[in-house]
């Protein structure tokens, strides 16, 4: 049973994250559990508990959101062939990658995953404008 535990990380203030050998096997344990110290000793006997700082994804989130907004503005406001093609290509890649990440994530509920399909409309509008620019030449 314990062979399936890949890592045990302790995140200060958040508790432990136990990861299995498969991607979907994640268990989060809060520090408010009863007999916290006993559980720590038992977990440490199974696998060494590795300290992990919580990752701050806020700078990455802000940069990627700002970049996407700038590319969308450049794409929809420009009549320049090169600007539309470059920003449109980047938008297609970013929107598709985001949709795939959301759809594959085990941490996002089904209702939000179903709304990812609306990204197809945005991608189709980008492809449509790029096609129009190609035809206009």
Order of alpha helices (4+ residues) and beta strands (2+ residues): beta-beta-beta-alpha-beta-alpha-alpha-alpha-alpha
